[in-house]
Amino acid sequence: MNRSDMLDRLEDKNYKWDFIIIGGGATGLGVAIESASRGYKTLLLEQSDFAKGTSGRSTKLVHGGVRYLQQGNISLVLEALKERGILKRNAPHLVHDLPFIVPNYDWWEGPFYGIGLKLYDVLAGKEGFGSSKILSKEETLKHLPTLETEGLRGGVIYYDGQFDDARLSINMAETAYEQGATLLNYMKVTSLIKDDEMINGVETIDLETNKKYSLSAKVVINATGVFTDSIRKMDDPNVNNIIVSGQGVHIVLDKSFIPGDTAIMVPHTDDGRVIFAIPWHNKVLVGTTDTEVDEFLLEPKPFEE
Ligand SMILES: Cc1cc2nc3c(=O)[nH]c(=O)nc-3n(C[C@H](O)[C@H](O)[C@H](O)COP(=O)(O)OP(=O)(O)OC[C@H]3O[C@@H](n4cnc5c(N)ncnc54)[C@H](O)[C@@H]3O)c2cc1C
């Protein structure tokens, strides 16, 4: 991929793209692969680095959606489990199995999570990453020797996937390019071009040179994640927001916090969150929080607390 070659492709003012995709995160890059591989003339514009948004800041889990199981959303779990299997087949260098333990401190947690996670195994079918099992207190501590032992009754072990989110995005950008897409980062979309109320292009600026471009397309796709409303407002400034502003923080702890290769899943915190503590590059990644914020920033900062 060469940026100046890609920029040259924008010089023809009469050129009409089939798709212009705004946003170079997992969604936009996925759309670019789908569209370019079907032979459509595809342009993707990202204002910063690829995966600069949530796609490079996730908890790094390719999960089948354990939390959706808790909410009873079986069809979403089935879809996510299928996608998890496809992702592992397509990108085995970036996706691998990871054992998780749900530690049990109440008598009902063993049978409750034991049955729930067996259902998760059944739904995964042949796409399963490993069989879940109820563990004794001793077995749980063998995997997680630093767990709080007071009141610990045992745990339930199950298997899910871990991946490198930013690298996956870069590989997706390369795949879209191989399929014929044009992808440019540091290109910010500043407004939408309309003809008779129909959006048929975008105005964009190259943030490296400040050069502006007016580009035409049959279809413009808004794949800007948490920034979705800012693009919608370019179309209609009075439109109501559809994204609620919130922010999640991960903390990175020393490996000694969880010395083994098993992750911890806490399915329900006092304030209704799911928390994971996951081995990651010889450290431990813990998260996330979930706090309302006034606005989305491209470079969010964790709160002191
Ligand atoms: C804390 C947290 C943890 C998560 N953990 C997981 C997990 O473990 N596993 C999982 O599968 N999912 C996880 N998710 C969800 C996952 O990260 C998101 O679903 C996914 O990243 C959304 O991708 P996206 O492409 O829609 O958005 P983004 O990745 O945010 O991409 C949108 C892009 O649009 C660009 N953009 C915005 N405005 C413009 C403009 N005007 N011009 C050009 N470009 C623009 C932005 O720079 C950005 O790069 C997590 C999410 C959060 C917040």
The ligand as an SDF file (V2000), in Angstrom:
LIG
                    3D

 53 58  0  0  0  0  0  0  0  0999 V2000
  -13.9340   -0.2910   26.0010 C   0  0  0  0  0  0  0  0  0  0  0  0
  -14.3620   -1.1860   24.8520 C   0  0  0  0  0  0  0  0  0  0  0  0
  -13.9970   -2.5290   24.8400 C   0  0  0  0  0  0  0  0  0  0  0  0
  -14.3990   -3.3450   23.7800 C   0  0  0  0  0  0  0  0  0  0  0  0
  -14.0010   -4.6630   23.7690 N   0  0  0  0  0  0  0  0  0  0  0  0
  -14.3410   -5.4570   22.7210 C   0  0  0  0  0  0  0  0  0  0  0  0
  -13.8490   -6.7900   22.6390 C   0  0  0  0  0  0  0  0  0  0  0  0
  -13.1200   -7.2690   23.5200 O   0  0  0  0  0  0  0  0  0  0  0  0
  -14.2010   -7.5250   21.5520 N   0  0  0  0  0  0  0  0  0  0  0  0
  -15.0020   -7.0090   20.5460 C   0  0  0  0  0  0  0  0  0  0  0  0
  -15.2850   -7.7220   19.5800 O   0  0  0  0  0  0  0  0  0  0  0  0
  -15.4570   -5.7440   20.5970 N   0  0  0  0  0  0  0  0  0  0  0  0
  -15.1330   -4.9610   21.6520 C   0  0  0  0  0  0  0  0  0  0  0  0
  -15.5870   -3.6650   21.6880 N   0  0  0  0  0  0  0  0  0  0  0  0
  -16.4230   -3.1770   20.5900 C   0  0  0  0  0  0  0  0  0  0  0  0
  -15.5620   -2.8450   19.3760 C   0  0  0  0  0  0  0  0  0  0  0  0
  -14.3720   -2.1890   19.7760 O   0  0  0  0  0  0  0  0  0  0  0  0
  -16.3670   -1.9320   18.4310 C   0  0  0  0  0  0  0  0  0  0  0  0
  -17.5800   -2.5840   18.1180 O   0  0  0  0  0  0  0  0  0  0  0  0
  -15.6320   -1.6660   17.1340 C   0  0  0  0  0  0  0  0  0  0  0  0
  -14.3290   -1.1900   17.3740 O   0  0  0  0  0  0  0  0  0  0  0  0
  -16.4120   -0.6570   16.3110 C   0  0  0  0  0  0  0  0  0  0  0  0
  -15.6650   -0.4050   15.1470 O   0  0  0  0  0  0  0  0  0  0  0  0
  -16.0590    0.7670   14.1820 P   0  0  0  0  0  0  0  0  0  0  0  0
  -15.2450    0.6120   12.9540 O   0  0  0  0  0  0  0  0  0  0  0  0
  -17.5420    0.7990   14.0310 O   0  0  0  0  0  0  0  0  0  0  0  0
  -15.6620    2.1160   14.9710 O   0  0  0  0  0  0  0  0  0  0  0  0
  -14.2150    2.7470   15.1900 P   0  0  0  0  0  0  0  0  0  0  0  0
  -13.1690    1.7390   15.4070 O   0  0  0  0  0  0  0  0  0  0  0  0
  -14.3460    3.8030   16.2480 O   0  0  0  0  0  0  0  0  0  0  0  0
  -13.8900    3.4480   13.8010 O   0  0  0  0  0  0  0  0  0  0  0  0
  -14.4830    4.6430   13.3910 C   0  0  0  0  0  0  0  0  0  0  0  0
  -13.4350    5.4470   12.6690 C   0  0  0  0  0  0  0  0  0  0  0  0
  -14.0390    6.5720   12.0370 O   0  0  0  0  0  0  0  0  0  0  0  0
  -13.0710    7.5810   11.9810 C   0  0  0  0  0  0  0  0  0  0  0  0
  -13.7370    8.8680   11.7050 N   0  0  0  0  0  0  0  0  0  0  0  0
  -14.6010    9.5350   12.5000 C   0  0  0  0  0  0  0  0  0  0  0  0
  -14.9830   10.6830   11.9130 N   0  0  0  0  0  0  0  0  0  0  0  0
  -14.3370   10.7470   10.7080 C   0  0  0  0  0  0  0  0  0  0  0  0
  -14.3180   11.6970    9.6610 C   0  0  0  0  0  0  0  0  0  0  0  0
  -15.0290   12.8350    9.7210 N   0  0  0  0  0  0  0  0  0  0  0  0
  -13.5410   11.4390    8.5780 N   0  0  0  0  0  0  0  0  0  0  0  0
  -12.8200   10.3070    8.4910 C   0  0  0  0  0  0  0  0  0  0  0  0
  -12.7900    9.3770    9.4780 N   0  0  0  0  0  0  0  0  0  0  0  0
  -13.5520    9.5870   10.5720 C   0  0  0  0  0  0  0  0  0  0  0  0
  -12.4300    7.5250   13.3500 C   0  0  0  0  0  0  0  0  0  0  0  0
  -11.1540    8.1540   13.3660 O   0  0  0  0  0  0  0  0  0  0  0  0
  -12.3700    6.0260   13.6040 C   0  0  0  0  0  0  0  0  0  0  0  0
  -11.1140    5.4530   13.2770 O   0  0  0  0  0  0  0  0  0  0  0  0
  -15.1890   -2.8180   22.7300 C   0  0  0  0  0  0  0  0  0  0  0  0
  -15.5520   -1.4700   22.7500 C   0  0  0  0  0  0  0  0  0  0  0  0
  -15.1300   -0.6500   23.7840 C   0  0  0  0  0  0  0  0  0  0  0  0
  -15.5210    0.7970   23.7620 C   0  0  0  0  0  0  0  0  0  0  0  0
  1  2  1  0
  2  3  1  0
  2 52  2  0
  3  4  2  0
  4  5  1  0
  4 50  1  0
  5  6  2  0
  6  7  1  0
  6 13  1  0
  7  8  2  0
  7  9  1  0
  9 10  1  0
 10 11  2  0
 10 12  1  0
 12 13  2  0
 13 14  1  0
 14 15  1  0
 14 50  1  0
 15 16  1  0
 16 17  1  0
 16 18  1  0
 18 19  1  0
 18 20  1  0
 20 21  1  0
 20 22  1  0
 22 23  1  0
 23 24  1  0
 24 25  2  0
 24 26  1  0
 24 27  1  0
 27 28  1  0
 28 29  2  0
 28 30  1  0
 28 31  1  0
 31 32  1  0
 32 33  1  0
 33 34  1  0
 33 48  1  0
 34 35  1  0
 35 36  1  0
 35 46  1  0
 36 37  1  0
 36 45  1  0
 37 38  2  0
 38 39  1  0
 39 40  1  0
 39 45  2  0
 40 41  1  0
 40 42  2  0
 42 43  1  0
 43 44  2  0
 44 45  1  0
 46 47  1  0
 46 48  1  0
 48 49  1  0
 50 51  2  0
 51 52  1  0
 52 53  1  0
M  END
$$$$
